[in-house]
Amino acid sequence: MVEEAKKGLIVFQDRQIRRLWLDNEWFYSVTDIIAILTDSQDELAYWRKLKQREPQLVTICHGLKMPAEDGELREWSSLGFNW
């Protein structure tokens, strides 16, 4: 089970980024990062288009369940970082 201190949200430029601690590695929601860096109104569409242009991105992303806006756990593309 994930410890309370190793899951949840972080804030960057007043925007929330979902993250999850798993196997000694932080995983961050790709679409949350896209929303912040691009100011995109539809980060999911932006991510779909980016994966079409750069298919190698799919190989470094993991589908992990993270809370959605409605509070339900849904599978999201996530990037892992072991810092």
N, C-alpha and C positions, 0 to 999 in steps of 0.2 A: 504494500500500500504506500502511496505517496504521502510524505510528511506534509503537514499544513504549511510549514515554512518554505517548502519547495514546490509550490504550485501557485497558480493564480495570475494576477494581472500586474504588469508594470506600466508605468506612465512615461511617455516620451512626447515632448512638445504638447502637453495637455491632452494627448490621445492615449487610449489604452491598447496594450499589446498583450494578447493571451500567450501564456507560456506554460510549459509542463516540464518537470524534472523527471527524467526516465533513464535508467541505466547510466547513471553518473554523467548525464548530458542534459543541457537545457534545450528544449525545442520551442520555437517561436512560430506563431501563426504567420504564414506567408502573406495572406490577404490583409492582415492588420498592418504589416510593414509596408505593403504596396500602398495602402490607403494613406499612410503618413508621408511616404516619400514622393508620391505622385499627385496627391490631392485629388485622386480619381473619385468620381461620384459612384462608380460601379467597379469596385476592386475585384469582384469575382470575374467580370467580363474581361478586365485588364489582365488578370492571371491566366484565363483561358487563352487569350490572344498571345500572350507572352510564351506560354508553353507550346503553341503552334509554331512560333517563330524560332524558339530555342528549345528543341525537344530534350536536350541534355539536362535541362533543369529538372525534369521529372525524375531523373535517376538519383538526384541528391535530396529529394523531398520525401517525406514520410507521411502517410495518412494516419493521423492520430485523433482521437476523440477529445475535443475541447468544448467548453460551454459556448453555445450560440447565444444570440441576443435574447431569445426566449427562455434561456436557462437550461434547455435540453442539451445533452451531449451529442455532438455531431462530428463526423469525420472531416478534418481540415488538413490541407497540405501544410506541413511544418518543416522547418529547417533546424537541424541540430547543431549546437555549438558546445564544445567541451573546453571551457576556459579555465 
